Amino acid sequence: MTDQTQRLWLMRHGEAGPGRPDEQRTLTPHGEQEVAKVADWLAARYTAQGWPTPRLLASPFRRAQQSAARLAQALAVPVETLPLITPDDPPEAVVEWLLEQADAPLILVSHMPLVGALTETLVEGRTARGMGFPTAGLVELTAPVWASGCAQLQRFVHPGQLT
């Protein structure tokens, strides 16, 4: 990977319980465990690779904020709220936002269908159906620029793979 390559992690929040309004749904105990597994795995990866400190951004929805808080604890970084990554926001708006960001690695904690559609937009250049994400699923993307069809999927992990 060259110095011009940027890194982006996209994570779906952990399992959430039912409820209304949707914005206030909270993680279940299982969802908290899912997020903890992924957070610990990602923190170990950052330590092992010696990567620069990431910016961590989350949807304003409660379950995403809870998931991001656990990641923040593991990575020792603050959580920023990004209003444009709620479930039904258009991936194109996120791509435009990404283009304006500095080269720091980014971690976005969001929801389906946005994380699937955004991944497909960045990698494939289309949003026909979007990639499926289990709860607490995480993808690592790299790209020279965050534009439609310019990213490479480096890895996809989910809590069921992690011990």
C-alpha positions in Angstrom: 0.0 0.0 0.0 1.4 3.4 -1.0 1.4 6.5 1.0 -1.4 7.9 -1.2 -3.7 5.0 -0.3 -6.4 5.8 2.2 -8.1 3.4 4.7 -11.8 3.3 5.6 -13.5 0.9 8.0 -17.3 0.5 7.8 -19.1 -1.2 10.6 -22.7 -2.0 11.2 -23.9 -1.5 14.8 -24.3 -4.6 17.0 -27.6 -6.4 17.5 -30.4 -4.0 18.7 -33.7 -4.7 20.3 -37.0 -3.8 18.9 -38.7 -0.5 19.7 -39.9 2.9 18.6 -38.7 5.4 17.7 -36.1 3.7 15.6 -33.5 6.3 16.6 -33.7 5.2 20.3 -33.3 1.4 19.9 -30.5 0.1 22.0 -28.0 -2.8 21.8 -29.0 -6.1 23.3 -26.6 -7.9 25.6 -25.7 -10.1 22.6 -25.1 -6.9 20.5 -22.8 -5.6 23.2 -20.8 -8.8 23.1 -20.6 -8.7 19.3 -19.3 -5.2 19.3 -16.8 -6.0 22.0 -15.3 -8.9 20.0 -14.9 -6.7 16.9 -13.6 -3.7 18.8 -10.9 -5.9 20.5 -9.9 -7.4 17.2 -9.7 -4.0 15.5 -7.6 -2.5 18.3 -5.2 -5.5 18.2 -4.9 -5.0 14.4 -4.1 -1.3 14.8 -1.5 -2.0 17.4 0.1 -4.8 15.3 0.2 -2.8 12.1 1.3 0.5 13.7 -1.3 2.4 11.7 -2.0 6.1 12.4 -4.8 6.9 14.8 -8.2 6.8 13.1 -11.1 9.2 13.3 -14.2 7.4 14.6 -17.6 8.6 13.4 -21.0 7.3 14.2 -24.6 7.8 13.2 -26.6 9.8 15.8 -28.9 6.7 16.3 -28.4 5.3 19.8 -27.4 1.7 18.8 -24.6 3.1 16.5 -23.4 5.5 19.3 -23.3 2.6 21.8 -21.3 0.5 19.3 -18.9 3.4 18.6 -18.4 4.0 22.3 -17.0 0.5 22.7 -14.8 1.0 19.7 -13.6 4.3 21.1 -12.7 2.6 24.4 -10.7 -0.1 22.6 -8.9 2.3 20.3 -8.5 5.2 22.8 -10.1 7.7 20.4 -13.1 10.0 20.7 -16.4 9.4 18.9 -17.7 12.1 16.5 -21.3 12.1 15.4 -21.9 12.2 11.6 -25.6 12.9 10.9 -25.4 11.8 7.2 -24.9 8.1 8.0 -28.3 7.0 9.3 -30.0 3.9 7.8 -31.6 5.4 4.7 -29.2 8.2 3.8 -27.9 8.0 0.3 -24.4 6.5 -0.2 -23.6 9.3 -2.7 -23.8 11.9 0.0 -21.3 9.9 2.1 -18.9 9.6 -0.8 -19.0 13.4 -1.3 -18.3 13.8 2.4 -15.4 11.3 2.2 -13.8 13.3 -0.7 -13.5 16.3 1.6 -11.7 14.5 4.4 -8.0 14.5 5.2 -6.0 11.3 4.8 -6.5 10.1 8.3 -8.0 6.6 8.5 -11.7 6.7 9.1 -14.1 4.3 10.9 -17.8 4.8 10.3 -20.3 3.1 12.5 -23.7 3.0 10.8 -26.6 0.8 9.7 -28.0 -1.3 7.0 -28.9 -0.6 4.2 -26.4 2.3 4.1 -23.2 0.3 5.0 -24.0 -2.3 2.3 -24.9 0.3 -0.3 -21.8 2.4 0.5 -19.5 -0.6 0.3 -20.9 -1.5 -3.1 -20.7 2.1 -4.4 -17.1 2.5 -3.4 -15.9 -1.0 -4.6 -18.2 -1.8 -7.6 -19.4 1.7 -8.6 -23.1 0.8 -8.3 -25.7 0.4 -5.6 -28.0 -2.1 -7.2 -28.5 -4.3 -4.1 -25.7 -3.6 -1.7 -23.5 -5.9 0.2 -25.1 -7.8 3.2 -23.7 -7.1 6.6 -24.4 -9.1 9.8 -24.7 -7.1 13.0 -21.3 -5.8 14.0 -19.9 -6.7 10.6 -16.9 -4.7 9.6 -15.2 -4.1 6.2 -11.8 -2.6 5.5 -11.5 -0.6 2.3 -8.5 1.1 0.7 -8.5 3.5 -2.1 -6.3 6.3 -3.7 -9.5 8.4 -3.6 -13.0 7.9 -2.2 -15.0 7.8 -5.4 -17.4 5.4 -6.9 -15.7 2.2 -8.1 -12.2 3.2 -6.8 -11.9 1.2 -3.5 -10.6 -2.3 -2.9 -12.2 -4.6 -0.3 -9.3 -5.7 1.9 -11.3 -7.8 4.4 -14.7 -8.5 5.9 -15.0 -9.7 9.4 -17.9 -10.4 11.7 -18.2 -11.5 15.3 -18.9 -15.1 14.4 -15.4 -15.4 13.0 -13.7 -14.1 16.1 -13.0 -16.1 19.2 
